[in-house]
Amino acid sequence: MSNRRILFLIAMSALITVNGEVFYVSVNGDDANDGSFSSPWRTISHAAENVSAGDTVMVMAGTYSEQVFFTVSGSADNYIVFMPYQDDTVIVDGSSVQLNDWGALLYIYYADYIKIQGFRVQNAGPDFNAAGILAYHANHIFIENHHTYNTTSSGIGVWYSNDVKVLNNEVELACNDGEQECISVDHSGNVEVAYNYVHHGGPGTRGGEGIDIKNGSHDVIVHHNRVFRTNRIGIYIDAWDTYTYNIEVFQNRVSYCSDGFAISSEMGGLLENVRIYNNIADSNGCYGIVVTNWDDSSISHPMQNIYIINNTFHGNGGSDWGVGISVENPDIQNLVIRNNISCYNSHYQYVVETEDLGVPLSEITSDHNLLYGGELGFPDEIVDSCIVGDPSFVAMDTGDLHLTANSAAVDSGSPLLAPSVDFDGVARPQGNAWDIGAYEYAAGGIISEDHTTNTDVKTPNGRVEIFHGEYVLRCKPRTVVEIYGVSGKKLVHKEINEAGLWTWRPHSDLPTGIYIAKIRSSDGAMWMKLIYLK
């Protein structure tokens, strides 16, 4: 079992009450056994068929070549839980499994109140819609702490379901020349997609967007995800042909995808009440964010009440085309674009296609956006509504898009509909007014409302950082940084005497997983989670 699963086991431990029996599965077991620790079952499938509400299934280390159907429901106070035993690495491998159309290796099918946690799910195929993990007509479901790899279609899919949490998963090489998206949410409501790392998707021939909320989904929140190197859009909101509404997308970062964020109604379904804020799109192939008129040109693409506020769109585009913010839908109604930074994108920073596509300026409220670097955009009415100035990032060449004190974005934003915290969870405003972009400048370094002096290692509920290879922290003078494993073992103690950047490069022996950082300065102390991905 990867250490990644520890984060949400800790967070959810108070909610998981083992009211039923505990069963065990082992590659050395036998399905004729009684499922006890000393006499475990052989397959996860057998366990799934023989549990009752409140039971927990502990799966021991090994590779399980099987498709598992979860069809037995728990209840509100008696979830059925499937998880690895202790820190065991459990692999569900589909290399020898022929999945049918719309099949999945882990398939929650018309069942409710189930939690599956902490498996590596790999090699799902060969059908175009063969997924790693799929919830279908399932309610009150947790899908967390998994690593899916090499799935022909989605790593994780949620279809026709309600109250589903997709948390802290790693989705790698999904949509490996199949359809759908790396994480797909379709015709589902009350879904949370958070703290996932979606990266290195398939070729994108038929599908492959990073995270897609689509086709009748509603009341969905997408936050704190990292999407990296997919061959299609990083995060996509598409009504398709069904009313889709109440979607919030915040504190995500999308890099090196074909596009950062896109908002669509490809086949005419109304898309309504979408809020996109505190996100970063950088180094993507074409757009930072685009409000589209894609697909069937013979129909309308209705959208209304779309809010794009306090995001940073940096360095997107290539030799053919590149725009930070692009509005291309003539059917848009009530689009608000406010407090965004759009800079160093290859062709234009901000475009509204009034002339070529007939986008109505009367339906767009645009103010307090900061543009910089290269051609600013068009039409003049849009550009004239913006601020032109250097965002002055901390370290643009290494991707640190925090603001410095002399940034033109500092104290230049509007409070109207603006978020109360920034990408890091820092309270807004820190100065005399809201800052523009995903980050709020915190004078003197890190500022947090958490001023705890408890020396016990905590599992914070606030700021979470996902990093690869090294973690860079901005510090004020006389800052002390301590980093702990989740067991409480201290790994790092560093005293920083001068203001600046401090870099933690984990030792090569340190595994992928969750670490806890305590940062103390004259402002007090704050705790945060670091998710280290090698």
KAHUDA-V663079 format. One record per residue. N is the residue number from 1. D_CENTER is the distance of its C-alpha to the mean C-alpha in Angstrom with 2 decimals. Layout:
N:D_CENTER, N:D_CENTER
//
This chain:
1:21.28, 2:18.68, 3:18.45, 4:14.64, 5:15.60, 6:17.70, 7:15.16, 8:14.76, 9:18.35, 10:19.46, 11:17.43, 12:18.62, 13:22.03, 14:23.83, 15:22.69, 16:23.75, 17:27.50, 18:29.41, 19:32.13, 20:33.10, 21:33.93, 22:32.10, 23:32.47, 24:31.98, 25:31.36, 26:32.59, 27:33.32, 28:36.83, 29:37.11, 30:38.80, 31:37.81, 32:41.36, 33:40.69, 34:39.91, 35:36.35, 36:37.35, 37:36.41, 38:39.73, 39:39.73, 40:36.19, 41:35.25, 42:34.45, 43:31.59, 44:28.41, 45:29.61, 46:32.78, 47:30.99, 48:28.82, 49:32.09, 50:33.95, 51:31.82, 52:32.30, 53:30.42, 54:29.66, 55:29.93, 56:27.77, 57:27.76, 58:27.50, 59:27.16, 60:28.90, 61:28.13, 62:28.73, 63:27.83, 64:28.07, 65:28.84, 66:28.39, 67:26.59, 68:25.90, 69:26.27, 70:25.34, 71:27.78, 72:29.12, 73:27.67, 74:27.50, 75:28.00, 76:26.51, 77:28.15, 78:28.22, 79:24.98, 80:25.52, 81:23.48, 82:23.13, 83:22.19, 84:23.65, 85:26.82, 86:26.48, 87:24.65, 88:25.60, 89:23.73, 90:23.70, 91:23.24, 92:23.40, 93:24.74, 94:25.57, 95:27.82, 96:30.84, 97:29.31, 98:29.86, 99:27.27, 100:28.62, 101:27.12, 102:23.83, 103:24.13, 104:21.64, 105:22.35, 106:20.98, 107:21.85, 108:21.71, 109:24.40, 110:25.86, 111:25.24, 112:23.94, 113:23.03, 114:21.69, 115:19.35, 116:18.66, 117:17.36, 118:17.37, 119:18.74, 120:18.57, 121:18.86, 122:20.30, 123:22.56, 124:22.16, 125:24.54, 126:26.67, 127:26.16, 128:23.99, 129:21.90, 130:21.90, 131:18.59, 132:17.62, 133:16.72, 134:17.61, 135:18.18, 136:20.96, 137:22.85, 138:21.44, 139:20.95, 140:19.76, 141:17.67, 142:15.39, 143:13.65, 144:12.52, 145:12.98, 146:13.88, 147:14.09, 148:14.82, 149:16.89, 150:19.09, 151:18.66, 152:20.66, 153:18.30, 154:14.86, 155:13.54, 156:12.58, 157:14.13, 158:14.90, 159:18.12, 160:20.61, 161:19.23, 162:18.85, 163:17.19, 164:14.58, 165:11.84, 166:9.33, 167:8.54, 168:8.43, 169:9.15, 170:9.92, 171:10.52, 172:13.28, 173:15.94, 174:14.95, 175:17.03, 176:19.80, 177:22.09, 178:21.36, 179:20.12, 180:17.02, 181:13.45, 182:11.32, 183:9.53, 184:12.03, 185:12.81, 186:16.46, 187:19.17, 188:17.32, 189:17.21, 190:15.87, 191:12.54, 192:9.57, 193:6.17, 194:4.77, 195:5.07, 196:4.62, 197:6.43, 198:7.51, 199:10.79, 200:14.42, 201:14.60, 202:18.06, 203:20.58, 204:19.32, 205:22.81, 206:22.03, 207:18.27, 208:15.16, 209:12.55, 210:9.04, 211:7.64, 212:10.75, 213:11.84, 214:15.56, 215:19.20, 216:20.10, 217:16.91, 218:17.13, 219:15.98, 220:12.26, 221:9.66, 222:6.05, 223:5.13, 224:4.76, 225:1.91, 226:5.11, 227:6.78, 228:10.43, 229:13.67, 230:13.41, 231:16.67, 232:15.50, 233:13.26, 234:9.71, 235:8.61, 236:11.73, 237:13.40, 238:16.76, 239:19.43, 240:21.50, 241:24.73, 242:23.77, 243:23.24, 244:19.54, 245:18.91, 246:17.25, 247:13.66, 248:11.76, 249:8.92, 250:8.79, 251:8.14, 252:5.66, 253:7.73, 254:8.96, 255:12.16, 256:14.95, 257:14.02, 258:16.76, 259:15.38, 260:12.54, 261:12.22, 262:14.86, 263:16.41, 264:19.07, 265:21.68, 266:22.93, 267:25.65, 268:26.56, 269:24.56, 270:24.23, 271:20.83, 272:21.16, 273:19.61, 274:16.32, 275:15.10, 276:12.92, 277:13.28, 278:12.58, 279:10.43, 280:11.65, 281:12.64, 282:15.11, 283:17.33, 284:16.36, 285:19.33, 286:20.35, 287:18.58, 288:16.29, 289:16.11, 290:18.62, 291:20.05, 292:21.73, 293:24.88, 294:23.94, 295:25.81, 296:29.04, 297:31.06, 298:33.66, 299:31.57, 300:29.93, 301:26.19, 302:26.13, 303:23.54, 304:24.18, 305:22.78, 306:19.88, 307:18.87, 308:17.36, 309:17.89, 310:17.42, 311:15.21, 312:16.22, 313:16.92, 314:18.70, 315:20.51, 316:19.42, 317:22.01, 318:24.75, 319:28.45, 320:28.36, 321:26.21, 322:23.55, 323:22.71, 324:20.34, 325:20.64, 326:22.44, 327:23.75, 328:25.49, 329:25.87, 330:29.40, 331:28.63, 332:26.24, 333:27.39, 334:26.41, 335:23.75, 336:23.15, 337:22.02, 338:22.49, 339:21.89, 340:19.94, 341:20.76, 342:21.37, 343:23.17, 344:24.40, 345:23.14, 346:25.68, 347:27.70, 348:26.93, 349:24.78, 350:25.03, 351:26.67, 352:27.73, 353:29.65, 354:32.56, 355:35.27, 356:34.05, 357:31.94, 358:33.42, 359:30.43, 360:32.11, 361:31.82, 362:33.10, 363:29.78, 364:27.75, 365:27.65, 366:26.81, 367:27.50, 368:26.71, 369:24.66, 370:25.38, 371:26.26, 372:27.48, 373:28.38, 374:30.04, 375:30.94, 376:29.67, 377:29.61, 378:31.53, 379:33.24, 380:35.09, 381:34.34, 382:30.62, 383:31.20, 384:33.84, 385:31.45, 386:29.30, 387:29.90, 388:30.61, 389:30.16, 390:28.67, 391:25.28, 392:26.49, 393:23.35, 394:23.84, 395:23.44, 396:22.33, 397:23.46, 398:21.09, 399:18.06, 400:18.65, 401:18.42, 402:19.61, 403:22.82, 404:26.30, 405:29.14, 406:30.74, 407:27.78, 408:28.79, 409:25.59, 410:26.77, 411:28.30, 412:28.22, 413:25.74, 414:26.40, 415:25.61, 416:25.64, 417:22.48, 418:20.73, 419:18.12, 420:19.79, 421:17.51, 422:15.81, 423:12.63, 424:14.11, 425:15.30, 426:18.77, 427:20.99, 428:22.11, 429:24.76, 430:25.98, 431:28.95, 432:31.16, 433:28.52, 434:24.83, 435:23.59, 436:22.13, 437:18.70, 438:15.44, 439:17.50, 440:20.58, 441:23.40, 442:24.63, 443:28.26, 444:29.36, 445:26.03, 446:23.45, 447:24.15, 448:22.84, 449:24.28, 450:24.17, 451:27.64, 452:28.18, 453:31.02, 454:30.55, 455:30.86, 456:29.33, 457:25.93, 458:23.37, 459:19.92, 460:18.47, 461:16.32, 462:15.37, 463:14.09, 464:11.72, 465:11.70, 466:10.43, 467:13.34, 468:15.41, 469:19.19, 470:19.88, 471:18.70, 472:20.45, 473:21.34, 474:23.42, 475:26.33, 476:29.42, 477:32.82, 478:33.62, 479:30.15, 480:29.79, 481:26.66, 482:26.53, 483:23.97, 484:24.27, 485:23.24, 486:22.18, 487:25.84, 488:26.97, 489:28.48, 490:28.58, 491:27.48, 492:27.85, 493:30.15, 494:30.33, 495:32.42, 496:31.75, 497:34.83, 498:33.95, 499:31.13, 500:28.74, 501:25.97, 502:25.84, 503:24.11, 504:23.36, 505:23.71, 506:23.37, 507:26.33, 508:26.10, 509:26.86, 510:23.93, 511:21.43, 512:17.68, 513:16.56, 514:16.22, 515:18.67, 516:19.86, 517:21.14, 518:23.91, 519:24.91, 520:28.30, 521:30.07, 522:32.66, 523:30.05, 524:29.52, 525:26.94, 526:23.22, 527:21.12, 528:17.53, 529:15.40, 530:14.94, 531:12.87, 532:15.14, 533:14.44, 534:17.68
//
